[in-house]
Amino acid sequence: MTGGARASTTASALAVFAVVFAAFTFGNVSTMAAAPSNFTAEELRFIEKIDDGYAWGITEKLTDGGEIVAGTADSAAAARWIASEMKKLGLKPGLPGNKYIEDFPIYGWEDLGSSATMLSPESLSIPIAQAYKAVGTGPEGVTAPVVFINLARWDDFERTDVSGKIVLFHRQDPMFYALPSLAEAKSRGAVGALVDYPIIEDDALKNDVTGVSIPAVYIREVDSNRIQALLAAGEEVVVRLVVNNKVGHYPLAHNVIGVIPGSVWPDEFVYLGAHFDHWFTSACDNNAGMGSLLGIAKALKASGLKPARTLVFVAFDSEELGGPPDTWYDWCLGSYSHIVQTLDGRVLHPDRPGRIVGMLNMDVIGVRDAIVFVETTPDLTHFVKTAAADSGLTATAPTYVYWPPSSYDDWPFYMAGVPVMQTAWWGPFYDTLYHVTEDTMDKIDPEHLHVNMVFNGLCMVRLSQAKVLPYTLSENLEVAAEGIVNLEKLDLAATSIADIQPLIGGMEAYREQLDRISSTLSSKGLTNAELARVNSLLMASAVALNPHLFDWDTSVIPGWTGLFLFDTYANDLYWLNKAISDIDHDPAAAAKDLIGVTTMEWGQYVGEEAYEHVLAEMAYPVHPLWADGHLPTLTNVHTEYMVLAGTLDGPDGLDIKSSLTEKRDAIYGYITASSMEAGAAFADAAEILSQV
């Protein structure tokens, strides 16, 4: 196709897109009837039966019980107790063979006795926390002088020789989970690391899974300050660091599943989930989620509800860790294994996707002084907003309902094509508590715990009892429309160079089917058998389309949120175009421009070896697990940045402008590929809807 023909075709496609966009913006085609002005009798009975004391007691019991790490004896004991509690509540076993517990393998991690001890100039035992995904130092440990390197960024390392030393530094975003800092320390010969986290309480400990680089532990701010003071006074501080782990084995972790069978469509499922493994006491993350899960189940049973669809209550294990050491994607293994089958598998459970009406997840629950973030797939957003208002959630705390989903236990279900929702009570206050020893019962607001149960339980009841599934399918079109608008906003030439016609065509076909079926979906005259057929097609269309709308945002903390397939490319085009424009007259400005390219927000602070190490774990692991297929192609401009910033000499013959231009032009090909993927998914979903 010639350039002129491409431009003409694209202009025509955009004209069609404008009509499509206007149609669903001003005349929203929804499969959902108007939200009820009052609760139904069933909903009222459920709300009246909510036992706040029971939910609080479950939360407190799990909190007082201390840390639960997946794949350990504590995890197995907790699973057995949760199963017994589900049985007491009257939930039926959720698995074949009359079983509540679903076992699955993970990559194991156990601390066999780690420590940090200051040997000189004074003797001091330093409290630590660690979850290093390798053997570490072994029981003998490593003894070395400590050097303080502030934020552990390039300039900090340039000022300090860390070879053979244990580094002490402040963890600070965007150096996510300290992974780039640790990789840079390794590349410069450091033998271990002590990490503090300045935003938490001085006497608190934090923990996060650390990628394989060098043995590292979190320490308290009070101990970090003591070491810094000694170093500032000219003392040599020597520490013995022991990171002694059991890794490389494949123990079993355990999901726990109970159900209330459906009375009309028992083979259609409404899921409610929360994870029970946790660091430290973890009242909010996620014991209050478990309290809510069992509290909602108790209230639904006590209310006498006869659900039309089967209600499934899942306590997930291995949310916090469990993936192989060669990948950054270490979490959500319980939900991944439930929907995908095995740790190294790629085959979805045949009896689950296409039969799950919605997966509702709760993680970080009931926090006081919180903002409520409710993430959804587009098809559930309108439904969830209505439930948030009706339940009193929006009146209780600042509440944001939005797409896309992100890195919680609902994401593996999204990957399988299931409509999902995730509730988190977060905000600036909880930033200081996340994976910290101070996540205790006093951080929970009892009213927030109650309203969380009302909201999630109400969503569960409404999804169960709806005759036609309450999906707003037109929001899928809105996702793509916004993606195209954003792409044009950030690079005017993109839609004339890249081929977005496949996406436009798929959207058009999908829109035509929504127009055609709108009257059928609002019909009240369908039999139960006809409703089952219609709803199975709606779920099948979600399986066809949902997994092809979003990639992970890999810019700072990988997987922390999702983005439309074009968004990473649109961002990178903008900054590359700016750098190419600036490079001839202002190389320093061009260097600053490149910081905006994906991965460079943290990449600017480390050298080539560390950058490649992190990128290999983040974007090109051997075992990407549930991130597989949801990673944009990244554009590596690290070398060009380092040369422009004057940090490194460039390779012989490097023409930076030509290199950046070549990399920019390659992005148009990635957009075309994404257009083909999303367009085909819209077309497949439209074909399924044509059978309605």
WOLINSUL-V491429 format. One line per field, one symbol per residue. phi: phi as a letter, one per 20 degrees, with the letter a starting at -180 (. if undefined). burial: I if it has 16 or more other C-alpha atoms within 10 Angstrom, else O. A space follows every 50 residues. Layout:
phi=???
burial=???
//
This chain:
phi=.fffffffffffffffgffgfffefdbfecedfgfffcffffffffffef dffffffffffffffnfcdgndfffffffffffffffffnfegecgmlde ddebecefbbeepdaccfebfbebedgcbbbeebfnemffmcdbfdcecl eldgffffecedfmdeedbefbfeeglmfffffffffdnfdabdcdcfee ggdeddbbfdffbcgbcecfffffffffffffenfeddceddcdddcnec fedbeccccdffedcfedcdeccbedfaelelgecbffffffgfffffff fffmgdffdfeddceeelfeaqegfecfeddmfffgffddocgdecefgf edgncefaddccbmcmfflddeddebfgfdffgfgffffffnffeebgcc dadefcedfefgfggenefcbcdcecngffgedflcfefcgfeeegffff fffgffffgfffffeffegeedffffffgffffffffffebgegfdefed ggfgfffffffgffffegfffefdeeffffffffffffffffffdgfdec deedfddgnfbdbfgefffffffgffgffffeffdbgffffffffffgne feffeceffffffffffedcffcflfegncdffededffffffffmecef fgnfdffffffffffffffffgfffffffffgffffffffef
burial=OOOOOIIOIIOOIIOOIOOIIOOIOOOOIIIIOOOOOOOOOIIOIIIOII IIOOIIOIIIOIIOOOIIIIIOOIIIOIIIOIIOIIOOIIIIIIOOOOOI IIIIIIIIIIOOOIIIIIIOOOOOOIIIIIIIIIIIIIIOIIIIIIIIII IIIIOOIOOOOIOIIIIIIIIIOIIOIIIIIIIIIIIIOIIIIIIIIOOI IIOIIIIIIIIIIIIIIIIIIIIIOOIIOOOOOOOOIIIIIIIIIIIOOI IIIIIIIIIIIIOIIOIIIIIIIIIIIIIIIIIIIIIIIIIIIIIIIIII IIIOIIIIIIIIIIIIIIIIIIIIIIIIIIIIIIIIIIIIIIIIOOOIOO OIIIIIIIIIIIIIIIIIIIIIIIIIIIIIIIIIIOIIOIIOIIOIIOIO IIIIIIIIIIIIIIIIIIIIIIIIIIIOOIOIIIIIIIIIIOIIOIOIII IIIIIIIIIIIIIIIOIIIIIIIIIIIIIIIOIIOIIOOIIOOIIIIIII IIIIIIIIIIIOIIOOIOOOIOOOOOOOOOIIOIIIIIIIIIIIIIIIII IIIIIIIIIOIIIIIIIIIIIIIIIIIIIIOIIOOOIOIIIIIIIIIIII IIIIIIIOOIIIIIIOIIIIIOIIIIIOOIIIOIIIIIIIIIIIIOOOOI OOOOOIIOOIOOIIOOIIOIIIIIIIIIIIIIIIIIIIIIOI
//
